[in-house]
Every structure is written in structure tokens, then in C-alpha cells.
Amino acid sequence: MKTAVCIKQVPVFSDGKMDPEKGVILRDGLVSAMNVYDLPAVETALRLREEAGGTADVFSMGPLQAADAIREAYAMGIDQGYLLSDHAFSGADVLATSYTLAQGIKGAGKYDLIICGRQTTDGDTGQVGAAIAQWLHIPYAGGVTAIISRKPDSITLQQRLDDEQVTVKMSYPCLIAVDRSIYISRMKSLPGKIAARKKGVAIITLQDLEDHDPQHYGLSGSATKVEKIYPPERTHKEPIMCLNTADAVNEIMKILENSKAV
Amino acid sequence: MPGYTIDRNICTQCGACRKQCPFSCVEKTDGVYVIGDGCTACGVCAEICPVKAVIWQEAAHEAFDKISWKNILVYLEYHHGIVHPVGIQLLGKALELAASCGCEVYGIVIGENAGEAKPQLLLYPLTSVFLYEAQENFASDLYEQLLSDCIGKLRPSIVLIGGTAQGRSLAPCAATRFRTGLTADCTGLSIRDKDDLVQTRPAFGGNIMAQIITPNTRPQFATVRLNMMEPARKSEAASVAFITCASAHPAKSALEILDAQSLAPEKDITRQKVLVAAGKGIRKKEDLAMLEELAVLLGGELASTRGLVEKGWIKSDRQIGLSGHTVRPELLITCGVSGSVQFMAGMSGAKNIIAINQDPEARIFQIAHHPVCGDLYEIIPELIRQLKAAKSK
């Protein structure tokens, strides 16, 4: 069984400190790491490989330093990592990001199953997985909370769709987005980390892709444009109550009594 | 290639762009500043450059026939014979947008016995509702084919979809099919220049707002979370035309649904009158028990910020915020919550907010009705003691 996992390198502190005057995120001292929602996706691929044999690879898109996220996946036990990195890929929205990853996956081999995490911590939308499935013309299931059973040509999954729990069977090839609850991801072992440092990351550039028209990637290939980013409005509604504990508790008790919560 | 570049003839090498780039992608190479591959075109560098050396280069776009795409289509999610409330909320927004630009609003219902949605939609001032018959259980590929069939025939300029589990599958698939833009989980929508949809959402981890447009393609897809918009008002003057449709190409799903169980909604945080929300001011997982006790004493439930979910301390169905749930409880007590934009997008509708935080600068204090600056580790235990005493009286 051949499995591909899509991962992203993100800044570790998703609620980065803001510069109060300029309203931009201060990234000094921030480190990057694999998106936490991708860890259970990697774990799912590794468990499937342990049970069914085959390979578990990862794909990522980003600048060259994003290879570090692939090394994290290596330290967990991933076989091969591919990094789609090219100046032409930068500034991509959902449409262009999903197209780039789909092109990379398509070019690297015939995968039975592609696994994505629920969302990233920086983009926060969770839309790229379904879009990749559409580019590859394969079925998609999101919110996957468990793998029920597996056959050589299909997989049966449990999905959480809002207030419903659904059991669904899909034939390969297909794409799933897994919830964090599916598995607790394994720790990166020290020997794994050491081996990961030596292991090469395959870099895929624009010219390596089947479609190498730069108009289809990055900013050019994006349908949405961020016109501006700005700090949210600051509206000071109520004066802050800076009280000692006893007074604070008395105040809160009064508020609770007034709101009939007590 | 489109994007920002630094004109080295104008650049004074002050380095402000490098310092301020939220993605640390401005590099100094061979003594000049260049914008590297991590650029997301957010425009911060162009805005702060004191000599305007950062220049935006527009893409050469093929002429796109924008004019032939008109009006707004709202996906009215329909399950177990009920139109999902998010659909009525989207309708409210769509009607408001339509009034501002003079266009029409259409709806689409996909599901088993779709015709039974009629009485639920009769009194909303829509032009028409398209009814597509499909299997009861949601299969993303099948539903997407039917939605796209409708989009292909109607050619709407804007497609609004709820940010539910269904919507989060449907929207990216349909948007990709039409090779167009999708902005997920919008918190604000407005119209500019006749039919350009201006989409606002928190971005980059949730502490900043982004304004996003889809300039050169149609339709413009946007998803909106439940309880983010006001529901549409009914009107006695409404006269909706219901049109039963079938796809030109009979759709079949590659997903075989074997079972579907409704999950008990009793702990659903969106239905609670009282919520106690835990933030990163909580030092360890065990301390959540104290907040849970407070919630139970007040007849409510424990909720949390995304940070604690990412730490694995609490399940994601308890998460308030843009990527969690939007809540509107009667009373919300936030404990050690700083108040990121993405969190506040999910709770600003709470009727009464008591915020407890040690940092007087915490953003949560800007929307709290009762901002209490203090140590939750002192306040909460004492509060629990007094509540218990009051109850035993």
C-alpha cells in the first residue's frame, strides 16, 4: 500500500505577539515546526504501513527551510519526503496550493491513499485537502476519526460530520482528512532524529512538474488576493476591574446574581 | 510574475521590510534586500516602506467574462428534512448584499425528499430555489456534482456555503472545479463595484484581519460558520419559485455509506446558556477540573480556546472560535483567555461576558462586559467556595 501525507511547516506560536503600533505579527524568536494537526495524519500513514506493508511518504510545499518539517516526519518513520519549492509557488491560495501539491503527488507515483490533517494552525481553513482530491479526480472524506477496516482495494472509515457519526467505505485511490482524535502520534526517536539528518529530501521545482506553466502556480495561479491585512478594531467597552481577590469574587458573585445564574 | 519586488534604485536599505515581514521572507543577499519564496503577498512591506520601494506587479490576466456571472446562490444545507439554520443565516446576508447591489438571491437544496424543504423556505424573499433529489447521507462527490450542475446553469457571481462539515467538503471541491477562489470562514462580507465580494476573515494564526477579493474569476465562493450572521427575516410578500432539477449527467458516489448515527447533542457547547472558557492562562491539564466544577455549579459546560485543544488537554468539540464553534450563551466566563481574533470571532455574540485575566492589556477585555484583572488561581477557588455556600443556603 502506498500512502502520501501532506504536511505544512508553520510558525510554532499560532497566536504570535503583535506589534501594537504597527499591527503586524512579530516573528522574532519564533521557531517553525510541522503543523500539529499533521502529526496524526503522519501517524495514520505509519500505522497503515505497519499493518499492510508498502510505503508512507510525505509532501510539503514551502521555502527550502520547510525541509525541516519533512525531517520531523523522517524522525517518526516516514520513507520519503518531497518538498515542492520554487519561487513560482509562493503566494499561493487554496486553489494554487492544492494544484501544486496535486501535481507533485501525481508526478511522484501512484498512491492508494492520500492523508491530510484537519487544518493548519496558521491558515486555519482546512480546505486544501478536499481541493487536492478534486484536482486528482478522486473521492474525499473529511473529519475521519477512525479506520475501521482495510481491504486490498478499499478502506472503511469513521467520519464525524457535525452531529453525526458516519461509517463510509471508499475504494482506492482516495483522499482523507483525519481529525486529531484518530491517533496520538508517536514521539520522534533519537535514532530517528539522527537518521533523519542524513536522509535527503527530494526537492521538486516547477520544471519537474508535468504542468510547468508558471501562470498556474503561486500568486499567478491564485484566484483570491489578500488586499490588505490590518489589526482588529480596538474598542474599549468597559473599564477594567483591577481588584484584589476578595473584591473580585464579590463583584463576580453580584454579576452572577444579577444575571440569575445563581 | 506578479508579486511584490523591491526596487533597488529606490531602496535606502533601512531594513524595515525585513524586520516587519510577518513571514520572515525578506532576505539580504549580496547587500540588497530581496523578497524570498515565503512571500504571501500580504503587503505589510509595501505599507511600511518609508520610501515606497516595494512595488506590486500585477499579473497579466486573460480577459474573463465576468459580466455573464450574476446574482447570488446560497447553499441551503438540508438533512433529515430540515433546512440547516446556517442556510437561513447565509440567506440573511445574501439578501442584504443583494439589496446593496441590486441583484437576485437563489437557493439550492440537495437531499432526500428535497421538495419537503418548500414550506420552510416559502416566506423568504428569494427569487427561486432549485431542488435536487439525492441520497439522504452526505457524499461529498455526489453533492458537489449536483451543486456544480446548478452553478453551471445559473452562473451566479457569488456562491455562499455554510462552514459546516458538509460545506467544508463541498466548497473547496466546487471552487476547484470552476478554477476559482474560495475564502473560508468569513466573518464579514460586503459588495464593492457592483459585484466584487469583499471577504473578511482572521488570518495568519488568528490575530490579524485579512481583506480578500476574488478579482479575476467567477463565481466567488465564500463559506461562513454557523451563528456568524443574522438569519433572514420572513416576508409575507415573498413568492419563491421552486424548481425541481436533475443533473444532466446522472451522478453516482464513490463513497459507500454503511451507517450514520446521530450523536447526542447534550454537551454541545453551542446550545449551552452558560459556558466557562479556559485559555492558556491555565498552567496544567489537571487545573481544568476547577473550571469544570465552576461550569457545573453554574449549570453550564466547559469550553476552551484553540491553544488547549492543540495541546491535547481538551477535545476539539469544546473549542470556541473560528475553527471551533461559534457560541452565543447568556453567560460566558473566560479564564486566562487572552482573546485572539479567531477566538473572539466565535464568542462576541455572548450576552454577558466576564473575562478573568492577569494581563490588563489582554485583548479579551475589549469586548468583555465585565473585565476582571486578577489571578484566576485565586479567584476561581474562592468563587467556587462562595457559590457552594450560596447553594447550600
Interface residues (C-beta under 8 A of the other chain):
Chain A: P11 F13 S14 D15 G16 M18 D19 K22 G23 V24 I25 R27 V36 G62 P63 L64 S85 D86 H87 A88 F89 S90 G91 D93 V94 L95 S98 R118 Q119 T121 D122 G123 D124 T125 G126 Q127 V128 G129 A130 A131 A133 Q134 W135 I138 P139 Y140 A141 G142 G143 T156 R160 L161 D162 D163 E164 Q165 V166 T167 V168 K169 M170 S171 C174 D179 R180 S181 I184 P214 Q215 G218 L219 S220 S222 A223 T224 K225 V226 E227 K228 I229 Y230 P231 P232 R234 T235 H236 K237 E238 P239 I240 M241 C242 L243 N244 T245 A246 A248 V249 E251 I252 M253 I255 L256 S259 A261 V262
Chain B: M1 P2 G3 Q20 C21 P22 F23 S24 C25 G36 D37 G38 C39 T40 A41 C42 G43 V44 E47 I48 A59 N137 F138 S140 D141 E144 T164 A165 Q166 R168 S169 A171 P172 C173 A175 T176 R177 R179 T180 G181 L182 T183 A184 D185 V198 Q199 P202 A203 F204 G205 G206 N207 I208 M209 A210 Q211 I212 I213 T214 P215 N216 T217 S253 A254 L255 E256 I257 L258 D259 A260 Q261 S262 L263 P265 D268 V274 K280 L298 G299 R306 G307 V309 E310 G312 K315 S316 L322 S323 E330 L331 I333 S338 S340 V341 Q342 M344 N352 I354 I356 P360 R363 F365 Q366 I367 A368 H369 H370 P371 V372 C373 G374 D375 E378 I379 E382 L383 Q386 L387 A390 K391
